[in-house]
Amino acid sequence: MQTTPVGLGFLMNDAKEFPRTDQIVLVLAIYAVLGLLSDLVVRLLERRFLSWRNGFEGE
């Protein structure tokens, strides 16, 4: 199975094969930022579309 030579997954696998700690930390930081951003988007959508529910507090 071949992978594509672009993207975060490729960078992570490349850094794993050739011990590149700096590259691994960078990719993990990018994943963390993407996770926080997606959580923020979901919370904003929840607040907008679920505010009509009785038990919803928007937190």
Buried (B, 14 or more C-beta within 10 A) or exposed (E): EEEEEEEEEEBBEBBEEEEBEEBBEBBEEEEEEEEEEEEEEEEEEBEEEEEEEEEEEEE
